């Protein structure tokens, strides 16, 4: 059973992928693609009443290609840069919608530009994971991880 916090994250991730990427939920895809390597991983750091990082990894056969084509409105093969840009925009949208919801405040958060992560090299010891979930979509699934600073009194 998901907590209210996890339900909020799930709702926002699904909403952004469906509305911005035209990719719809299909929880059976998790099992189908669970043994695959991620196509790409992107992160955004944020600062505000609490600081942290949101990381999104996409898994699947052609999940990233579909996302880029849908967001660009083109049926041609997207370049690697276009695929990464599309995922970066998605992670940015998710973070921008998620933070006010989980903070339950109108406080301002500053979100850094998205960046591509290779082998999780950017995960610092000063951050602790507070949520991790897999969400199945057409042609793959998304792993979402939310980290916050360890000294944060709102979560610890």
Protein Blocks (a to p, Z undefined) as FASTA:
>chain_A
ZZfklmmmmmmmmmmmmmmnopacdfklmmmmmmpccfbdcddddddjbgcddddddedj
klmmmmmmmmnopabdcdfklmmmmmmmmmmmmmmmmmmmmnopabdcddddddddehhl
mpcfkbccfbdcddddehiacdddddddfklmklZZ
